């Protein structure tokens, strides 16, 4: 009888210890889940979208050496993620619809959409995925990211001027930027050209990009 009671006592003690261990493990698991949830919430960045009614995505290129032709893309979209007031940690994801190219001349625009240039039927999008936004002076930044055009991706760096952040009359938070840079179109397979009698190129190879941007803070 005593041995039975002893065995029962040992079993009860064992079960009690196992229960305590299980409770401890559950408590640790719950704590870990709560910690991860807290960290995720604190790490969540503020999202900004492009206010297209107050933004422009433009380009300029030399024409016959003596002048320039300007154009823009009418259809684009993108987001900016940042949790710093100066946007120095900004992550940018941007996409342009190639078919929306507009140089104020429909015949020329159709040619630009053709395989001679952008080949919009096969390469419908131009994209930029930012990798870093480095502050280099007061309201001045170097924006580096992967730029994809005509199926070719290269890392490029653009100059950014931050105009500031304000609340508009309707209560929206807006941030303004001017982004500029130069790419060589032949690096991306856009090589169509002619040599004039003067020896100069009909169309320049360097393309100046200018983006005038207003971002709107997403609530």
C-alpha positions in Angstrom: 0.0 0.0 0.0 2.8 2.4 0.9 4.6 1.6 -2.3 1.4 2.4 -4.3 1.0 5.7 -2.5 4.7 6.5 -3.1 4.3 5.7 -6.9 1.2 7.9 -7.1 3.0 10.7 -5.3 6.0 10.4 -7.7 3.6 10.4 -10.7 1.7 13.4 -9.3 4.9 15.3 -8.8 6.1 14.4 -12.3 2.8 15.6 -13.9 2.9 18.8 -11.8 6.4 19.5 -13.1 5.4 18.8 -16.7 2.4 21.1 -16.3 4.6 23.9 -15.0 7.1 23.4 -17.9 4.2 23.5 -20.4 2.8 26.7 -18.9 6.3 28.2 -19.0 6.7 27.3 -22.6 3.3 28.8 -23.5 4.1 32.0 -21.7 7.4 32.3 -23.5 5.6 31.7 -26.9 3.0 34.3 -26.1 5.7 36.8 -25.1 7.6 36.2 -28.3 4.5 36.6 -30.4 3.6 39.9 -28.6 7.2 41.1 -29.1 7.2 40.4 -32.8 3.8 42.1 -33.2 5.1 45.2 -31.3 8.3 45.3 -33.4 6.3 44.9 -36.7 4.0 47.8 -35.7 6.9 50.1 -34.8 8.8 49.2 -38.0 5.8 49.9 -40.3 6.7 52.8 -42.5 4.5 55.7 -43.7 3.1 55.2 -47.2 3.0 58.0 -49.8 1.5 57.9 -53.2 2.0 60.1 -56.2 -0.4 63.0 -56.7 -0.6 62.8 -60.5 -2.5 66.1 -60.9 0.5 67.9 -59.5 3.3 65.7 -60.8 5.2 65.4 -64.1 7.5 62.7 -65.5 9.5 64.4 -68.3 12.5 63.9 -70.6 14.6 66.0 -73.0 16.8 64.8 -75.8 19.0 66.5 -78.4 17.6 66.9 -81.9 20.1 67.4 -84.8 22.6 68.7 -82.2 21.2 72.3 -82.5 18.0 71.8 -80.4 16.1 69.6 -78.0 12.8 67.7 -78.1 10.8 67.4 -74.8 8.3 64.8 -73.8 6.5 63.2 -70.9 4.7 60.1 -69.8 1.1 60.6 -68.9 0.4 57.3 -67.1 2.5 56.1 -64.2 2.1 54.9 -60.6 4.3 54.4 -57.5 4.7 54.4 -53.8 7.2 55.7 -51.4 7.7 54.2 -47.9 9.4 56.3 -45.2 9.3 56.8 -41.5 11.7 59.7 -41.2 10.7 63.3 -41.6 13.5 64.1 -44.0 12.8 61.0 -46.2 16.4 59.8 -45.8 15.2 56.2 -45.4 12.8 56.4 -48.3 12.1 53.3 -50.4 10.6 54.0 -53.8 8.8 51.7 -56.2 7.8 53.4 -59.5 6.3 52.2 -62.8 5.7 54.0 -66.1 3.3 52.9 -68.9 5.4 53.2 -72.1 2.4 53.6 -74.3 1.6 56.9 -72.5 4.5 58.7 -74.1 3.6 62.2 -75.3 5.8 64.5 -77.3 2.9 66.7 -78.7 3.2 64.9 -82.0 1.2 61.7 -82.5 3.1 60.5 -85.5 6.4 60.8 -83.6 4.8 59.2 -80.5 3.7 56.2 -82.6 7.3 55.8 -83.9 8.7 56.0 -80.4 6.3 53.2 -79.3 7.5 51.0 -82.2 10.4 48.5 -82.2 12.8 51.2 -83.5 12.6 52.7 -80.0 10.7 51.6 -76.9 9.0 48.6 -78.5 6.0 49.1 -76.2 4.2 46.0 -77.3 7.0 43.8 -75.8 8.3 46.2 -73.1 5.2 47.8 -71.7 6.8 49.2 -68.5 9.7 51.3 -67.4 10.4 50.7 -63.7 12.5 52.1 -60.9 13.1 50.3 -57.6 15.0 52.5 -55.1 17.7 51.0 -53.0 19.0 54.0 -51.1 18.3 57.7 -50.5 21.5 59.3 -49.3 21.4 62.8 -47.9 24.3 64.9 -49.3 23.3 68.4 -48.2 20.4 70.5 -47.0 17.4 69.1 -48.8 19.7 67.4 -51.3 19.9 63.6 -51.9 21.4 61.0 -54.1 18.7 58.4 -55.0 20.1 55.1 -56.2 18.1 52.2 -57.5 17.5 49.6 -60.3 16.1 51.2 -63.5 14.6 48.9 -66.1 14.0 50.1 -69.6 13.5 48.0 -72.8 14.1 44.8 -70.8 17.5 46.0 -69.5 18.1 46.7 -65.8 20.9 48.9 -64.6 21.7 50.7 -61.3 21.5 54.4 -61.7 21.8 57.4 -59.3 19.5 60.5 -59.5 19.7 63.9 -57.9 16.9 64.8 -55.6 15.8 68.2 -54.2 13.3 68.0 -51.3 11.0 71.0 -51.4 9.4 70.3 -48.0 6.2 68.9 -46.4 2.9 70.9 -45.9 -0.8 70.3 -45.1 -3.0 71.4 -48.0 -6.3 73.3 -47.5 -8.2 69.9 -47.5 -6.1 68.4 -44.7 -3.9 66.2 -46.9 -0.2 66.0 -46.1 1.9 66.7 -49.2 5.7 66.4 -49.8 7.4 68.0 -52.9 10.5 66.8 -54.8 12.4 67.5 -58.0 14.3 64.5 -59.4 16.8 64.8 -62.2 19.3 62.6 -63.9 20.9 61.5 -67.2 20.9 58.1 -68.9 22.4 57.0 -72.1 19.6 55.4 -74.1 21.9 53.1 -76.0 22.8 51.4 -72.7 19.3 50.1 -72.7 19.1 49.0 -76.4 17.5 52.1 -77.8 20.0 52.6 -80.6 18.0 53.9 -83.6 19.7 56.9 -85.2 21.0 58.6 -88.3 24.2 60.5 -89.0 23.6 63.8 -90.7 25.8 65.4 -93.5 27.4 67.5 -90.8 28.5 64.4 -89.0 26.3 64.9 -86.0 23.7 62.5 -84.7 20.0 63.1 -85.7 19.0 62.1 -82.2 21.1 62.5 -79.1 22.1 59.5 -77.0 21.9 61.1 -73.6 18.4 61.6 -72.2 17.8 64.1 -69.4 15.1 62.9 -66.9 13.1 65.4 -64.9 10.4 64.4 -62.4 8.5 67.1 -60.6 6.7 65.2 -57.9 4.1 65.8 -55.2 3.5 63.0 -52.8 0.4 62.6 -50.7 0.5 60.8 -47.4 -1.8 57.8 -47.1 -3.9 57.6 -44.0 
